[in-house]
């Protein structure tokens, strides 16, 4: 099962995709695993044994609480997904259990790939006169997505007043096309991470 569109997918097409997609296309024991620290994920033997590959990016995007709030706002409004070749409906609410579509243009057709938010985490801690804050959410792939797995986007203000943007995921092919083209899919993931980081940086520097 694949969800394709020759034109930029409409709201109705995305809704139909979500309604058809059903449940997660990966094992329930792995749901929520991206909430772990990257080192714990890399040492998860069950995950590796099941054939998942881990993709990780963590980049400094600025400093200070104002920068953190701008980064958080960027994630909440899906600015980290707003490109010519891929997007998420910016009206999509980031809340546990909510389903949505990532729309991506690959060559001629657009792909609609259904996901579901599996957790939302936000922390604010005052420690040694320093404010430590973080916001992030993880989403898992549903049936009809070319990949099986989960991805977390997060923004963090650390104890040194630095702001970090992090993308952490695990995935494997879930369709014969992605099996054939998985090296390409991996390359596109890295390209997305780069563009997503650039977009978040731009939002953080905006006045």
Backbone as CSV, one residue per row, in Angstrom:
resi,resn,N_x,N_y,N_z,CA_x,CA_y,CA_z,C_x,C_y,C_z
1,UNK,0.841,-1.192,0.000,0.000,0.000,0.000,0.880,1.248,0.000
2,UNK,0.591,2.150,-0.954,1.291,3.438,-1.023,0.266,4.530,-1.271
3,UNK,0.569,5.718,-0.795,-0.319,6.853,-0.993,0.399,7.869,-1.866
4,UNK,-0.104,8.039,-3.114,0.550,8.890,-4.094,-0.383,9.984,-4.580
5,UNK,0.211,11.087,-5.035,-0.548,12.170,-5.648,0.328,12.821,-6.707
6,UNK,-0.250,13.110,-7.884,0.516,13.755,-8.939,0.707,15.239,-8.670
7,UNK,-0.166,15.796,-7.823,-0.054,17.209,-7.442,0.185,17.313,-5.945
8,UNK,0.506,18.523,-5.469,0.691,18.743,-4.038,-0.563,18.251,-3.303
9,UNK,-0.415,17.323,-2.354,-1.572,16.704,-1.709,-2.477,17.715,-1.002
10,UNK,-3.765,17.564,-1.235,-4.748,18.431,-0.599,-5.025,17.955,0.821
11,UNK,-5.730,18.770,1.580,-6.110,18.397,2.948,-6.961,17.134,2.935
12,UNK,-7.870,17.032,1.946,-8.729,15.847,1.852,-7.911,14.599,1.559
13,UNK,-6.949,14.699,0.655,-6.103,13.546,0.343,-5.322,13.097,1.571
14,UNK,-4.810,14.054,2.340,-4.067,13.713,3.548,-4.976,13.044,4.577
15,UNK,-6.203,13.554,4.710,-7.159,12.974,5.647,-7.511,11.552,5.239
16,UNK,-7.721,11.330,3.928,-8.032,9.988,3.431,-6.879,9.025,3.693
17,UNK,-5.653,9.517,3.518,-4.461,8.714,3.793,-4.432,8.281,5.251
18,UNK,-4.688,9.219,6.135,-4.664,8.938,7.568,-5.758,7.938,7.949
19,UNK,-6.946,8.116,7.373,-8.078,7.243,7.689,-7.830,5.806,7.220
20,UNK,-7.059,5.657,6.136,-6.803,4.338,5.551,-5.632,3.626,6.212
21,UNK,-4.734,4.386,6.795,-3.438,3.847,7.239,-3.519,2.838,8.379
22,UNK,-4.459,3.014,9.299,-4.591,2.054,10.391,-3.540,2.214,11.474
23,UNK,-2.926,1.094,11.855,-2.057,1.049,13.034,-0.580,1.184,12.673
24,UNK,0.257,1.138,13.720,1.705,1.207,13.525,2.185,0.011,12.700
25,UNK,3.227,0.229,11.906,3.776,-0.852,11.085,5.083,-1.405,11.663
26,UNK,5.314,-1.168,12.960,6.470,-1.753,13.640,6.034,-2.258,15.013
27,UNK,6.846,-3.117,15.606,6.462,-3.834,16.821,6.177,-2.900,17.989
28,UNK,5.148,-3.248,18.764,4.731,-2.413,19.899,5.832,-2.265,20.944
29,UNK,6.729,-3.258,21.042,7.805,-3.181,22.044,8.771,-2.038,21.766
30,UNK,8.772,-1.527,20.521,9.687,-0.436,20.166,9.022,0.945,20.218
31,UNK,7.712,0.977,20.403,7.004,2.255,20.406,7.461,3.111,21.588
32,UNK,7.866,4.323,21.309,8.349,5.237,22.340,9.834,5.145,22.612
33,UNK,10.547,4.298,21.867,11.980,4.090,22.133,12.832,5.326,21.880
34,UNK,12.387,6.227,20.996,13.186,7.424,20.713,13.178,8.421,21.876
35,UNK,12.354,8.150,22.897,12.386,9.002,24.091,13.661,8.772,24.896
36,UNK,14.369,7.674,24.594,15.617,7.366,25.286,16.738,8.285,24.806
37,UNK,17.813,8.320,25.577,19.036,9.002,25.145,19.615,8.211,23.972
38,UNK,20.294,8.889,23.059,20.821,8.236,21.868,21.737,7.068,22.210
39,UNK,22.525,7.173,23.281,23.435,6.078,23.645,22.655,4.825,24.041
40,UNK,21.526,4.997,24.732,20.692,3.855,25.117,20.073,3.212,23.892
41,UNK,19.672,4.050,22.932,19.075,3.525,21.709,20.097,2.721,20.907
42,UNK,21.318,3.220,20.856,22.376,2.541,20.114,22.757,1.209,20.743
43,UNK,22.463,1.050,22.035,22.793,-0.199,22.741,21.590,-1.130,22.873
44,UNK,20.470,-0.757,22.267,19.252,-1.575,22.333,19.402,-2.772,21.394
45,UNK,19.717,-3.945,21.957,19.983,-5.130,21.152,18.750,-5.603,20.389
46,UNK,17.571,-5.487,20.990,16.338,-5.896,20.309,16.110,-5.065,19.053
47,UNK,16.367,-3.775,19.165,16.170,-2.868,18.038,17.114,-3.215,16.892
48,UNK,18.368,-3.438,17.223,19.365,-3.766,16.207,19.112,-5.150,15.612
49,UNK,18.690,-6.084,16.463,18.406,-7.441,15.992,17.231,-7.461,15.019
50,UNK,16.292,-6.525,15.211,15.129,-6.445,14.324,15.418,-5.674,13.041
51,UNK,16.668,-5.291,12.843,17.076,-4.711,11.569,16.954,-3.208,11.430
52,UNK,16.751,-2.501,12.542,16.616,-1.047,12.472,17.986,-0.373,12.452
53,UNK,18.079,0.700,11.681,19.276,1.530,11.650,18.969,2.848,12.349
54,UNK,19.943,3.383,13.066,19.744,4.605,13.851,20.349,5.802,13.119
55,UNK,19.612,6.887,13.098,20.057,8.134,12.478,19.992,9.226,13.540
56,UNK,21.075,9.975,13.694,21.121,10.962,14.777,21.829,12.229,14.334
57,UNK,21.253,13.367,14.744,21.861,14.673,14.472,21.574,15.583,15.658
58,UNK,22.612,16.252,16.181,22.445,17.198,17.278,23.332,18.399,16.991
59,UNK,22.700,19.572,16.834,23.421,20.750,16.370,23.117,21.950,17.259
60,UNK,24.148,22.716,17.572,23.994,23.947,18.332,23.358,25.006,17.440
61,UNK,22.236,25.597,17.902,21.527,26.580,17.079,21.518,27.974,17.699
62,UNK,22.126,28.139,18.879,22.165,29.451,19.503,22.265,29.348,21.009
63,UNK,21.886,30.405,21.686,21.953,30.411,23.143,20.839,31.291,23.717
64,UNK,20.502,31.027,24.982,19.541,31.859,25.688,18.108,31.383,25.596
65,UNK,17.305,31.818,26.547,15.913,31.387,26.643,15.080,31.847,25.457
66,UNK,15.358,33.052,24.960,14.591,33.550,23.812,14.800,32.665,22.590
67,UNK,16.048,32.253,22.368,16.349,31.356,21.257,15.640,30.025,21.441
68,UNK,15.656,29.513,22.684,14.969,28.251,22.968,13.479,28.354,22.639
69,UNK,12.837,29.424,23.063,11.405,29.597,22.825,11.094,29.687,21.329
70,UNK,11.978,30.350,20.576,11.790,30.438,19.125,11.937,29.055,18.478
71,UNK,12.898,28.270,18.972,13.081,26.915,18.458,11.887,26.033,18.771
72,UNK,11.383,26.154,19.971,10.190,25.394,20.381,9.000,25.762,19.510
73,UNK,8.813,27.061,19.260,7.718,27.529,18.409,7.862,26.988,16.984
74,UNK,9.114,26.900,16.502,9.358,26.363,15.154,8.894,24.917,15.048
75,UNK,9.182,24.118,16.080,8.748,22.717,16.076,7.227,22.619,16.149
76,UNK,6.629,23.421,17.002,5.178,23.352,17.200,4.405,23.781,15.960
77,UNK,5.001,24.598,15.111,4.336,25.046,13.885,4.867,24.323,12.640
78,UNK,5.675,23.268,12.843,6.197,22.425,11.767,7.082,23.195,10.791
79,UNK,7.744,24.264,11.286,8.655,25.000,10.405,9.854,24.129,10.019
80,UNK,10.184,23.150,10.824,11.304,22.246,10.526,10.967,21.277,9.393
81,UNK,9.736,21.334,8.882,9.293,20.486,7.778,8.828,21.307,6.581
82,UNK,9.006,22.611,6.617,8.423,23.491,5.601,9.416,23.782,4.481
83,UNK,9.427,22.890,3.468,10.330,23.041,2.323,9.558,22.849,1.025
84,UNK,10.216,23.134,-0.091,9.566,22.956,-1.398,9.203,21.498,-1.652
85,UNK,9.991,20.587,-1.111,9.826,19.174,-1.451,9.175,18.337,-0.347
86,UNK,8.945,18.916,0.796,8.273,18.169,1.864,7.592,19.131,2.832
87,UNK,6.466,18.675,3.405,5.753,19.523,4.356,4.802,18.682,5.203
88,UNK,4.423,19.264,6.336,3.343,18.763,7.176,2.371,19.920,7.333
89,UNK,1.080,19.623,7.286,0.079,20.664,7.477,0.390,21.413,8.777
90,UNK,0.694,22.723,8.707,1.090,23.465,9.909,-0.003,23.549,10.977
91,UNK,-1.241,23.216,10.608,-2.335,23.217,11.584,-2.361,21.930,12.417
92,UNK,-1.524,20.971,12.060,-1.473,19.701,12.781,-1.059,19.922,14.230
93,UNK,-1.858,19.457,15.157,-1.555,19.625,16.581,-0.607,18.530,17.046
94,UNK,0.398,18.940,17.795,1.355,17.973,18.334,0.846,17.515,19.694
95,UNK,0.129,16.407,19.686,-0.369,15.827,20.925,-0.396,14.318,20.785
96,UNK,-0.230,13.643,21.901,-0.141,12.190,21.906,-1.357,11.563,21.237
97,UNK,-1.122,10.644,20.288,-2.190,9.939,19.601,-2.664,10.589,18.327
98,UNK,-2.217,11.819,18.056,-2.667,12.521,16.859,-1.969,11.962,15.616
99,UNK,-2.756,11.716,14.554,-2.206,11.205,13.300,-2.029,12.348,12.304
100,UNK,-1.001,12.226,11.444,-0.722,13.258,10.454,0.022,12.657,9.269
101,UNK,0.194,13.449,8.222,0.904,13.010,7.018,2.151,13.846,6.795
102,UNK,3.237,13.189,6.477,4.392,13.869,5.899,4.257,13.719,4.391
103,UNK,4.210,14.836,3.688,4.094,14.818,2.234,5.454,15.159,1.636
104,UNK,5.919,14.321,0.734,7.251,14.517,0.156,7.212,14.270,-1.344
105,UNK,7.876,15.142,-2.087,7.938,14.981,-3.535,9.214,14.258,-3.907
106,UNK,9.053,13.099,-4.518,10.189,12.301,-4.975,10.059,12.112,-6.480
107,UNK,10.909,12.769,-7.233,10.844,12.755,-8.692,9.513,13.367,-9.142
108,UNK,8.593,12.601,-9.755,7.346,13.181,-10.257,6.231,13.147,-9.217
109,UNK,5.871,11.981,-8.641,4.720,11.966,-7.721,5.069,12.474,-6.327
110,UNK,4.024,12.914,-5.618,4.143,13.210,-4.196,3.801,11.947,-3.425
111,UNK,4.535,11.698,-2.358,4.230,10.607,-1.441,3.552,11.172,-0.210
112,UNK,2.528,10.476,0.269,1.903,10.824,1.543,2.215,9.703,2.522
113,UNK,2.923,10.042,3.587,3.390,9.020,4.523,2.779,9.260,5.901
114,UNK,1.919,8.339,6.350,1.175,8.537,7.603,1.977,8.182,8.846
115,UNK,1.809,9.006,9.879,2.467,8.792,11.165,1.506,9.131,12.301
116,UNK,1.925,8.772,13.507,1.148,9.100,14.702,2.089,9.547,15.807
117,UNK,1.720,10.633,16.486,2.514,11.113,17.619,2.398,10.093,18.750
118,UNK,3.537,9.613,19.236,3.520,8.590,20.291,3.837,9.167,21.667
119,UNK,4.451,10.342,21.713,4.663,11.010,23.000,5.059,12.465,22.759
120,UNK,4.791,13.288,23.744,5.244,14.683,23.776,5.872,14.895,25.143
121,UNK,7.089,15.429,25.186,7.790,15.630,26.454,8.270,17.065,26.573
122,UNK,7.993,17.669,27.727,8.485,19.016,27.999,8.945,19.088,29.446
123,UNK,10.145,19.630,29.652,10.715,19.751,30.997,11.273,21.144,31.216
124,UNK,11.058,21.661,32.425,11.635,22.945,32.832,12.187,22.773,34.244
125,UNK,13.505,22.904,34.375,14.169,22.665,35.656,15.081,23.835,35.994
126,UNK,15.032,24.284,37.223,15.986,25.289,37.702,17.068,24.577,38.505
127,UNK,18.304,24.693,38.060,19.404,23.963,38.689,20.622,24.875,38.828
128,UNK,21.044,25.101,40.076,22.218,25.954,40.335,22.110,27.305,39.622
129,UNK,20.931,27.915,39.778,20.635,29.230,39.200,20.578,29.208,37.674
130,UNK,20.626,28.011,37.070,20.523,27.885,35.619,19.172,27.267,35.266
131,UNK,18.602,27.734,34.171,17.323,27.199,33.708,17.589,26.170,32.620
132,UNK,17.143,24.931,32.842,17.308,23.861,31.863,15.923,23.497,31.337
133,UNK,15.733,23.624,30.034,14.424,23.368,29.435,14.560,22.483,28.208
134,UNK,13.527,21.710,27.943,13.522,20.892,26.736,12.091,20.640,26.279
135,UNK,11.934,20.525,24.975,10.646,20.189,24.376,10.913,19.255,23.210
136,UNK,10.121,18.192,23.111,10.298,17.276,22.003,9.116,16.354,21.845
137,UNK,9.046,15.726,20.696,7.979,14.752,20.452,8.479,13.664,19.511
138,UNK,7.900,12.482,19.671,8.246,11.364,18.818,7.034,10.905,18.040
139,UNK,7.247,10.486,16.797,6.151,9.988,15.967,6.554,8.678,15.316
140,UNK,5.588,7.756,15.243,5.834,6.439,14.677,5.120,6.247,13.352
141,UNK,5.699,5.431,12.494,5.147,5.194,11.165,3.938,4.256,11.222
142,UNK,2.985,4.505,10.321,1.780,3.689,10.205,1.821,2.901,8.901
143,UNK,0.899,1.960,8.736,0.825,1.186,7.492,0.589,2.123,6.310
144,UNK,1.390,1.937,5.274,1.347,2.813,4.116,2.562,3.725,4.037
145,UNK,3.332,3.772,5.118,4.602,4.509,5.107,5.661,3.617,4.475
146,UNK,6.572,4.202,3.697,7.609,3.405,3.041,8.626,2.843,4.019
147,UNK,8.753,3.472,5.189,9.671,3.003,6.219,8.889,2.565,7.448
148,UNK,9.525,1.765,8.269,8.984,1.395,9.575,9.930,1.942,10.623
149,UNK,9.370,2.624,11.638,10.237,3.153,12.680,9.665,4.384,13.341
150,UNK,10.554,5.151,13.948,10.123,6.269,14.793,11.165,7.390,14.729
151,UNK,10.693,8.619,14.904,11.604,9.761,14.866,11.225,10.757,15.955
152,UNK,12.254,11.321,16.601,12.045,12.365,17.605,12.697,13.663,17.149
153,UNK,11.959,14.764,17.328,12.494,16.107,17.152,12.477,16.782,18.508
154,UNK,13.570,17.429,18.880,13.597,18.088,20.188,14.492,19.320,20.168
155,UNK,14.182,20.240,21.069,14.966,21.456,21.267,15.298,21.536,22.752
156,UNK,16.547,21.899,23.091,16.975,21.870,24.496,17.807,23.099,24.838
157,UNK,17.515,23.685,25.988,18.343,24.737,26.585,19.106,24.088,27.732
158,UNK,20.443,23.961,27.598,21.196,23.203,28.592,21.701,24.094,29.730
159,UNK,22.450,23.485,30.655,22.927,24.201,31.849,23.945,25.291,31.523
160,UNK,24.506,25.266,30.307,25.455,26.298,29.874,24.789,27.391,29.036
161,UNK,23.450,27.377,29.029,22.655,28.381,28.310,22.749,28.223,26.802
162,UNK,23.158,27.036,26.338,23.233,26.765,24.909,21.975,26.030,24.445
163,UNK,21.564,26.310,23.216,20.346,25.707,22.657,20.730,24.713,21.569
164,UNK,20.209,23.488,21.713,20.526,22.396,20.800,19.269,21.878,20.112
165,UNK,19.395,21.608,18.818,18.317,20.975,18.056,18.752,19.546,17.744
166,UNK,17.881,18.593,18.048,18.245,17.184,17.893,17.184,16.417,17.105
167,UNK,17.656,15.559,16.213,16.797,14.629,15.479,17.339,13.229,15.729
168,UNK,16.482,12.339,16.214,16.889,10.967,16.517,15.845,10.021,15.951
169,UNK,16.287,9.028,15.199,15.327,8.095,14.609,15.916,6.701,14.474
170,UNK,15.014,5.728,14.348,15.402,4.385,13.921,14.423,3.965,12.836
171,UNK,14.921,3.284,11.818,14.047,2.914,10.705,14.600,1.726,9.937
172,UNK,13.709,1.125,9.163,14.077,0.071,8.217,13.028,0.076,7.104
173,UNK,13.314,-0.537,5.958,12.341,-0.540,4.861,11.044,-1.258,5.249
174,UNK,9.912,-0.709,4.749,8.614,-1.334,4.998,7.871,-1.595,3.689
175,UNK,8.552,-1.388,2.564,7.948,-1.567,1.246,9.062,-1.998,0.304
176,UNK,8.704,-2.771,-0.739,9.760,-3.283,-1.619,10.523,-2.154,-2.300
177,UNK,9.870,-1.008,-2.561,10.567,0.123,-3.167,11.627,0.694,-2.230
178,UNK,11.292,0.768,-0.945,12.279,1.287,0.008,13.384,0.270,0.276
179,UNK,13.073,-1.032,0.099,14.119,-2.048,0.230,15.151,-1.887,-0.881
180,UNK,14.646,-1.658,-2.105,15.541,-1.478,-3.247,16.340,-0.185,-3.111
181,UNK,15.644,0.858,-2.667,16.279,2.181,-2.630,16.654,2.663,-1.249
182,UNK,16.948,1.735,-0.314,17.220,2.176,1.054,18.460,3.064,1.177
183,UNK,19.521,2.800,0.421,20.663,3.735,0.478,20.246,5.153,0.095
184,UNK,19.367,5.268,-0.897,18.852,6.585,-1.296,18.024,7.185,-0.169
185,UNK,17.195,6.346,0.469,16.369,6.822,1.581,17.246,7.345,2.714
186,UNK,18.345,6.643,2.992,19.274,7.088,4.025,19.917,8.422,3.677
187,UNK,20.238,8.587,2.409,20.827,9.846,1.943,19.819,10.987,2.094
188,UNK,18.561,10.705,1.775,17.511,11.726,1.893,17.266,12.104,3.354
189,UNK,17.394,11.133,4.256,17.251,11.431,5.679,18.315,12.417,6.132
190,UNK,19.538,12.190,5.705,20.633,13.094,6.065,20.416,14.473,5.456
191,UNK,19.921,14.506,4.221,19.636,15.782,3.563,18.533,16.529,4.310
192,UNK,17.497,15.784,4.719,16.413,16.401,5.488,16.949,16.957,6.806
193,UNK,17.770,16.185,7.519,18.326,16.660,8.794,19.061,17.981,8.616
194,UNK,19.825,18.085,7.519,20.578,19.308,7.245,19.631,20.481,6.991
195,UNK,18.632,20.269,6.130,17.690,21.342,5.815,16.847,21.721,7.026
196,UNK,16.456,20.704,7.794,15.641,20.948,8.987,16.414,21.777,9.999
197,UNK,17.682,21.457,10.190,18.529,22.222,11.116,18.681,23.668,10.653
198,UNK,18.887,23.851,9.358,19.006,25.196,8.799,17.733,26.001,9.042
199,UNK,16.583,25.358,8.875,15.300,26.036,9.080,15.117,26.439,10.533
200,UNK,15.471,25.555,11.459,15.339,25.862,12.884,16.301,26.989,13.265
201,UNK,17.520,26.945,12.763,18.483,28.026,13.016,17.936,29.363,12.550
202,UNK,17.332,29.373,11.361,16.783,30.601,10.813,15.675,31.149,11.699
203,UNK,14.830,30.257,12.204,13.749,30.675,13.109,14.317,31.223,14.415
204,UNK,15.366,30.599,14.898,15.976,31.026,16.168,16.640,32.395,16.061
205,UNK,17.110,32.743,14.862,17.808,34.011,14.641,16.872,35.131,14.219
206,UNK,15.597,34.771,13.972,14.649,35.782,13.498,14.359,36.806,14.585
207,UNK,14.019,38.024,14.159,13.727,39.102,15.124,12.240,39.351,15.231
